[in-house]
Amino acid sequence: MNHQHLLKTAFILMIAGLLNACASSNSGDVYSRDEARKIQTIRKGVVESVRTVKLEGTKTPIGTATGAVIGGVAGSSVGDGKGSAIAAVIGAVAGGLAGSAIEEIATRKDALEITVKLDNGSLVAIVQEATEKFSPGDNVRLIENGGVTRVSH
């Protein structure tokens, strides 16, 4: 691969990394702009159990497109004429599949499934990113806002 191809590839990877950094959060302490300044309902309870789980990663066209471009550029450097064009297409398809898989793996997050016994006796479970530690017996608040519920101390 020549110097120009390496620069293009590095640029594409940098853009993909920046876009990945903009991914939304499912943390209990991160609010979307739409959630700000809205009334939230609070329910209290006690943590019954905590289980470690994984939140699947994002599956956007960004990973696929980035992989396809990189694969196509790499494939086009193989052979000459029709062979180069065929290699570019194969590289783009394979790169697109690989890019999609890499994006999903790179954006997976550790999370907790927190089961809470509410003061009224009912049990609920909430999954959120593992940014806070919860243990059975902890007194917690469930903060509800427009269909989004988070657990907080």
C-alpha positions in Angstrom: 0.0 0.0 0.0 1.4 3.4 -0.9 1.7 6.5 1.4 -1.5 8.1 0.1 -3.5 4.9 0.9 -2.1 4.8 4.4 -3.1 8.4 5.0 -6.6 7.7 3.7 -6.9 4.6 5.9 -5.7 6.5 9.0 -8.1 9.3 8.4 -11.0 6.9 8.0 -10.1 5.2 11.3 -9.8 8.5 13.1 -13.3 9.6 11.9 -14.7 6.2 12.9 -13.2 6.6 16.4 -14.6 10.1 16.8 -18.0 9.0 15.8 -17.8 6.0 18.2 -16.9 8.4 21.0 -20.3 10.2 20.4 -22.3 7.0 21.1 -25.0 7.5 23.7 -24.8 6.2 27.2 -27.1 3.9 29.2 -25.5 4.9 32.5 -27.6 5.8 35.5 -25.8 9.2 35.8 -26.1 10.4 32.2 -29.2 12.2 31.0 -30.2 13.1 27.4 -30.9 16.7 26.5 -34.6 15.8 26.2 -34.7 14.6 29.8 -33.5 17.8 31.2 -36.0 20.1 33.0 -38.8 17.5 33.1 -40.6 16.2 36.1 -39.4 12.8 37.2 -41.2 10.3 39.4 -39.3 8.8 42.3 -40.0 5.4 43.8 -38.0 4.0 46.7 -36.9 0.4 47.4 -34.2 -2.0 48.4 -31.9 -3.9 46.1 -32.7 -7.6 46.1 -30.0 -8.8 43.7 -27.4 -7.5 41.3 -26.2 -9.4 38.2 -23.5 -8.5 35.8 -24.6 -8.4 32.2 -23.4 -6.9 28.9 -25.1 -4.2 26.8 -24.7 -5.0 23.2 -22.7 -2.6 21.1 -24.1 -0.2 18.5 -24.8 -1.4 15.0 -24.7 1.7 12.8 -23.8 2.0 9.1 -20.6 3.8 10.2 -18.7 0.6 11.1 -19.9 -1.1 7.9 -19.1 1.9 5.6 -15.7 2.4 7.2 -14.8 -1.2 6.9 -16.0 -1.3 3.3 -13.9 1.7 2.4 -10.8 0.3 4.0 -11.4 -3.2 2.5 -12.0 -1.7 -0.9 -8.8 0.4 -0.8 -6.8 -2.6 0.4 -8.3 -4.8 -2.2 -7.7 -2.4 -5.1 -4.0 -2.6 -4.4 -4.0 -6.3 -5.3 -3.4 -7.1 -9.0 -4.0 -5.0 -12.1 -7.0 -4.2 -14.3 -10.1 -6.5 -13.8 -8.3 -8.4 -11.1 -7.8 -5.2 -9.1 -11.5 -4.3 -9.5 -12.7 -7.7 -8.4 -10.3 -7.6 -5.4 -11.6 -4.1 -4.5 -15.2 -5.4 -4.5 -14.4 -8.5 -2.5 -12.3 -6.3 -0.1 -15.2 -3.9 0.3 -17.7 -6.6 1.1 -15.4 -8.4 3.5 -14.3 -5.0 5.1 -18.0 -4.0 5.5 -18.8 -7.2 7.4 -15.6 -6.9 9.5 -16.2 -3.2 10.2 -19.8 -3.9 11.4 -18.6 -6.7 13.8 -15.7 -4.6 15.1 -18.0 -1.7 15.8 -20.4 -3.9 17.8 -17.6 -5.4 19.8 -15.8 -2.1 20.5 -19.0 -0.4 21.8 -20.2 -3.2 24.1 -20.5 -2.1 27.7 -20.5 -3.7 31.1 -23.9 -3.4 32.8 -25.9 -4.4 35.8 -29.3 -6.0 36.1 -30.5 -4.6 39.4 -33.6 -6.2 41.0 -35.4 -3.9 43.4 -38.1 -4.6 45.9 -40.2 -1.5 46.0 -41.8 -0.1 49.1 -45.2 -1.4 47.9 -43.8 -5.0 47.8 -43.5 -5.4 44.0 -40.3 -6.4 42.3 -38.8 -4.6 39.3 -35.5 -5.1 37.4 -33.6 -2.4 35.6 -30.5 -2.8 33.4 -28.1 0.1 33.3 -24.3 0.6 32.6 -22.1 -0.5 35.5 -21.0 3.0 36.6 -22.2 2.8 40.2 -21.9 -0.1 42.6 -25.0 -1.7 44.0 -25.3 -4.5 46.6 -28.3 -6.4 48.0 -29.8 -4.5 50.9 -28.9 -1.0 49.5 -31.7 1.5 49.8 -32.2 3.0 46.3 -34.3 5.4 44.3 -35.9 4.5 41.0 -36.0 7.7 38.9 -38.6 7.5 36.1 -38.8 10.0 33.2 -40.8 9.4 30.1 -40.3 5.6 30.0 -36.7 5.7 31.1 -35.9 4.4 34.5 -32.6 4.6 36.3 -31.4 3.3 39.7 -29.6 5.7 42.1 -28.4 5.7 45.7 
